[in-house]
Amino acid sequence: MAKVLAVSTGFWRPRQDYLQSIARAIEGKLHNGDFIVVSEKALSTVLNNIVDESLAKPSLSAKIIAGPWMRMAWGYCLALLCHFDWKLTQVLREYPYEMGSRHKQVALEHAGLLGALMFGSEGGIDGSNLPYSYVSLPLRNGKEIAESIREYVMSVLGKKAFVMISDTDKTYSLGSFHFAPRPSSIKGIHSFGDVVSYVIGRFLNLRKRATPVAVAGCQISAEQALKIAEAANHARGHGAGKTVWAMAQRFDVDLDCVSWEMLETVKHKPIVIVRL
């Protein structure tokens, strides 16, 4: 069994000193051999790996995806196949066309067509816990970032810990075969098909767990990495909201009107210590 401790911090804005924030937050709590599990979303935000979708100019493809594909294909057919609840199904049937078209244009540019056809979190793109029209992009150098965190913690706190970067997007498991709609550098977790793998995983009701994006400091099996990522995800919670709709509802504003200051009023837990 693992012991899990979610560590609260302030909201990480772009270009903050996140290494110092991590070290301060876990000082006195970390033991040698612990896993420091850090949210990919928080790291992408602090590293300014974000995009302002209000500046996007939707193509015809993006408009088609935001219109008939999201409202009809997802709202009626795929929502049923994926066992979505009624609330999410209604959200998809009323998918915002103009804002959604800009979002799908960003998805096409950064996640490709199969990624853009997802109903959300296209290729790891995510707008929850970000203000206005910003979305975070998946990290392309996750292993290097995880290693830099591990080295900093060792130099400042003198603790030999392992570092994992994880994402709430799910990895699906069929026995010992693991696959995810988004990229992961963990050996044994296969990334393919985006919307195809997502629909298959949901339709077959396969076991689903948070996705470990990268690990530094040790060799670890895919199964063990998934267990650690899921334990951390369960302890972390959803910050200001699991989705952009939930976040906007929490603050009682429109989807693109959540501010940095609003997000700073919420307790955020981007770091989780997992002790095996």
C-alpha positions as CSV (number, residue, x, y, z in Angstrom):
1,M,0.0,0.0,0.0
2,A,1.1,3.6,-0.7
3,K,0.9,6.6,1.5
4,V,-0.3,9.7,-0.4
5,L,0.0,13.3,0.6
6,A,-1.4,16.1,-1.6
7,V,0.5,19.4,-1.0
8,S,-1.3,22.7,-1.4
9,T,0.4,25.7,-3.0
10,G,-0.7,28.9,-4.5
11,F,-1.8,29.0,-8.1
12,W,1.2,28.9,-10.4
13,R,1.2,31.7,-12.9
14,P,3.4,31.7,-16.0
15,R,7.1,32.2,-15.5
16,Q,7.1,31.7,-11.7
17,D,10.0,30.0,-10.1
18,Y,8.3,26.6,-9.9
19,L,11.4,24.7,-8.7
20,Q,11.6,26.9,-5.6
21,S,7.8,26.6,-5.1
22,I,8.1,22.8,-5.2
23,A,11.0,22.6,-2.8
24,R,9.4,24.9,-0.3
25,A,6.1,23.0,-0.5
26,I,7.6,19.6,0.2
27,E,10.3,20.6,2.7
28,G,9.9,18.5,5.8
29,K,7.4,16.2,4.2
30,L,9.7,14.3,1.7
31,H,11.5,11.1,2.5
32,N,14.2,9.3,0.5
33,G,12.6,7.1,-2.1
34,D,9.3,9.0,-2.3
35,F,7.7,9.9,-5.6
36,I,7.0,13.6,-6.2
37,V,4.1,13.6,-8.6
38,V,3.6,17.0,-10.3
39,S,0.6,18.0,-12.5
40,E,1.4,18.5,-16.1
41,K,-1.2,21.2,-16.4
42,A,0.5,23.2,-13.6
43,L,3.9,22.8,-15.2
44,S,2.6,23.8,-18.6
45,T,1.1,26.9,-17.1
46,V,4.1,28.0,-15.2
47,L,6.4,27.3,-18.2
48,N,4.1,29.4,-20.4
49,N,3.3,26.4,-22.5
50,I,-0.2,27.9,-23.1
51,V,-2.1,29.4,-26.0
52,D,-4.6,32.2,-26.1
53,E,-7.5,30.8,-28.2
54,S,-9.1,34.2,-28.7
55,L,-6.4,34.9,-31.2
56,A,-7.1,31.8,-33.3
57,K,-8.7,32.1,-36.8
58,P,-10.9,29.0,-37.4
59,S,-10.6,27.2,-40.7
60,L,-13.5,25.5,-42.4
61,S,-12.4,22.2,-40.9
62,A,-12.4,23.6,-37.4
63,K,-15.9,25.1,-37.9
64,I,-17.2,21.7,-39.2
65,I,-15.8,19.9,-36.2
66,A,-17.2,22.5,-33.7
67,G,-20.6,22.4,-35.4
68,P,-22.1,19.1,-36.8
69,W,-19.3,16.9,-35.5
70,M,-19.5,18.0,-31.9
71,R,-23.2,18.7,-31.7
72,M,-24.5,15.7,-33.7
73,A,-21.8,13.0,-33.8
74,W,-20.7,13.5,-30.2
75,G,-24.0,14.8,-28.8
76,Y,-26.1,11.9,-30.1
77,C,-24.0,8.9,-31.2
78,L,-20.6,8.9,-29.5
79,A,-21.9,10.1,-26.2
80,L,-24.1,7.0,-26.1
81,L,-21.2,4.7,-27.1
82,C,-19.0,6.3,-24.4
83,H,-21.7,6.0,-21.7
84,F,-21.7,9.8,-21.0
85,D,-24.2,11.0,-18.4
86,W,-27.1,13.3,-19.4
87,K,-25.5,16.5,-18.2
88,L,-22.4,16.0,-20.4
89,T,-24.5,14.9,-23.3
90,Q,-26.5,18.1,-23.2
91,V,-23.3,20.2,-23.0
92,L,-22.1,18.5,-26.2
93,R,-25.4,19.1,-28.0
94,E,-25.1,22.8,-27.1
95,Y,-21.4,23.0,-27.9
96,P,-20.4,26.7,-28.3
97,Y,-19.9,27.3,-32.0
98,E,-17.7,30.4,-32.2
99,M,-15.5,29.7,-29.2
100,G,-15.5,26.0,-30.0
101,S,-14.3,26.7,-33.6
102,R,-11.3,28.6,-32.2
103,H,-10.6,25.8,-29.8
104,K,-10.8,23.2,-32.5
105,Q,-8.4,25.3,-34.7
106,V,-5.8,25.2,-31.9
107,A,-6.4,21.4,-31.6
108,L,-5.9,20.9,-35.3
109,E,-2.6,22.8,-35.2
110,H,-1.2,21.1,-32.1
111,A,-2.9,17.7,-32.0
112,G,-3.8,16.9,-35.6
113,L,-7.2,15.8,-37.0
114,L,-7.7,12.7,-34.9
115,G,-6.9,14.7,-31.8
116,A,-9.3,17.6,-32.8
117,L,-12.1,15.1,-33.2
118,M,-12.0,14.4,-29.5
119,F,-14.8,16.0,-27.5
120,G,-12.3,17.6,-25.1
121,S,-8.6,17.4,-23.9
122,E,-7.5,16.9,-27.5
123,G,-4.1,15.3,-27.5
124,G,-3.6,16.6,-23.9
125,I,-4.8,20.2,-24.6
126,D,-6.8,21.4,-21.6
127,G,-8.6,24.7,-20.6
128,S,-9.6,23.8,-17.1
129,N,-7.9,25.8,-14.3
130,L,-6.8,28.4,-16.8
131,P,-8.3,31.9,-17.2
132,Y,-10.1,33.5,-20.1
133,S,-9.4,31.7,-23.4
134,Y,-6.1,30.1,-22.5
135,V,-5.5,26.4,-22.8
136,S,-2.4,24.4,-21.9
137,L,-0.5,22.3,-24.3
138,P,1.1,18.9,-23.4
139,L,4.8,19.0,-22.5
140,R,7.1,17.8,-25.2
141,N,10.1,17.5,-22.9
142,G,8.5,16.0,-19.9
143,K,11.4,13.7,-19.0
144,E,13.9,16.6,-19.0
145,I,11.6,18.7,-16.8
146,A,11.1,15.8,-14.4
147,E,14.9,15.3,-14.2
148,S,15.5,19.0,-13.5
149,I,13.0,18.8,-10.6
150,R,14.6,15.7,-9.2
151,E,18.1,17.3,-9.4
152,Y,16.9,20.6,-7.8
153,V,15.2,18.7,-4.9
154,M,18.4,16.7,-4.3
155,S,20.6,19.8,-4.3
156,V,18.3,21.9,-2.0
157,L,16.7,19.4,0.3
158,G,19.3,16.6,0.1
159,K,16.6,14.0,-0.6
160,K,16.9,11.2,-3.2
161,A,13.4,11.2,-4.6
162,F,11.8,10.2,-7.9
163,V,9.7,12.6,-9.9
164,M,6.7,11.8,-12.0
165,I,4.7,14.2,-14.2
166,S,1.1,13.1,-14.6
167,D,-2.1,14.1,-16.4
168,T,-5.8,13.6,-15.5
169,D,-6.4,12.2,-19.1
170,K,-7.0,8.5,-18.8
171,T,-5.0,5.6,-19.9
172,Y,-7.0,2.4,-20.6
173,S,-5.9,-1.1,-19.7
174,L,-6.9,-4.3,-21.4
175,G,-5.1,-6.8,-19.2
176,S,-1.5,-5.9,-19.4
177,F,-1.9,-3.8,-22.6
178,H,-2.2,-0.1,-21.8
179,F,-3.1,2.7,-24.2
180,A,-3.9,6.4,-24.0
181,P,-5.4,9.0,-26.4
182,R,-2.5,11.3,-25.5
183,P,1.3,10.9,-25.7
184,S,3.3,9.4,-22.8
185,S,7.0,8.6,-22.5
186,I,6.4,5.7,-20.2
187,K,7.5,2.4,-21.8
188,G,4.5,0.1,-22.1
189,I,1.9,2.8,-22.5
190,H,0.9,3.1,-26.2
191,S,-0.4,6.3,-27.6
192,F,-2.4,6.0,-30.8
193,G,-5.6,7.0,-32.5
194,D,-6.7,9.7,-30.1
195,V,-10.4,9.7,-30.6
196,V,-10.4,6.1,-31.7
197,S,-8.6,4.8,-28.6
198,Y,-10.8,7.0,-26.4
199,V,-14.0,5.7,-27.8
200,I,-12.8,2.1,-27.6
201,G,-11.7,2.4,-24.0
202,R,-15.0,4.0,-23.0
203,F,-17.2,1.7,-25.0
204,L,-15.6,-1.4,-23.6
205,N,-15.7,0.1,-20.1
206,L,-12.0,-0.7,-19.7
207,R,-10.1,0.1,-16.5
208,K,-9.0,3.7,-16.7
209,R,-6.4,5.6,-14.7
210,A,-4.6,8.9,-14.8
211,T,-1.7,9.0,-17.3
212,P,1.9,9.1,-16.2
213,V,3.6,11.4,-18.7
214,A,7.2,11.1,-17.6
215,V,9.4,9.7,-14.8
216,A,12.9,10.6,-13.6
217,G,15.2,8.9,-11.2
218,C,14.2,5.2,-11.7
219,Q,13.0,2.5,-14.1
220,I,9.4,1.7,-13.5
221,S,6.8,-0.6,-15.1
222,A,3.8,0.8,-16.8
223,E,1.5,-0.8,-14.3
224,Q,3.4,0.6,-11.3
225,A,3.5,4.1,-13.0
226,L,-0.3,3.9,-13.5
227,K,-0.9,3.0,-9.9
228,I,1.1,5.9,-8.7
229,A,-0.4,8.4,-11.1
230,E,-3.9,7.3,-10.2
231,A,-3.2,7.5,-6.5
232,A,-1.9,11.1,-6.9
233,N,-4.8,12.0,-9.1
234,H,-7.3,10.8,-6.6
235,A,-5.6,12.8,-3.8
236,R,-5.1,16.0,-5.9
237,G,-8.7,16.8,-6.8
238,H,-9.8,19.2,-9.5
239,G,-8.9,22.6,-8.3
240,A,-11.3,25.2,-9.7
241,G,-13.2,22.5,-11.7
242,K,-12.9,19.3,-13.6
243,T,-13.9,21.0,-16.9
244,V,-14.1,24.5,-18.3
245,W,-17.9,24.3,-17.8
246,A,-17.6,23.3,-14.2
247,M,-15.0,26.1,-13.6
248,A,-17.2,28.8,-15.2
249,Q,-20.2,27.5,-13.2
250,R,-18.3,27.7,-9.9
251,F,-17.5,31.4,-10.5
252,D,-20.9,32.1,-12.1
253,V,-19.3,33.6,-15.2
254,D,-19.2,32.9,-19.0
255,L,-16.7,30.3,-20.2
256,D,-14.1,32.9,-21.2
257,C,-14.5,35.2,-18.2
258,V,-12.7,33.3,-15.4
259,S,-9.8,35.5,-14.3
260,W,-6.3,34.8,-12.9
261,E,-7.5,36.4,-9.6
262,M,-10.5,34.0,-9.4
263,L,-8.3,31.0,-9.8
264,E,-6.0,32.3,-7.1
265,T,-8.9,32.1,-4.6
266,V,-9.0,28.3,-4.9
267,K,-6.8,25.8,-3.1
268,H,-4.6,24.1,-5.7
269,K,-2.6,20.9,-5.1
270,P,-0.2,20.5,-8.1
271,I,2.2,18.3,-6.0
272,V,1.5,14.9,-4.5
273,I,4.0,12.9,-2.5
274,V,3.5,9.1,-2.9
275,R,5.4,6.8,-0.6
276,L,5.4,3.2,-1.5
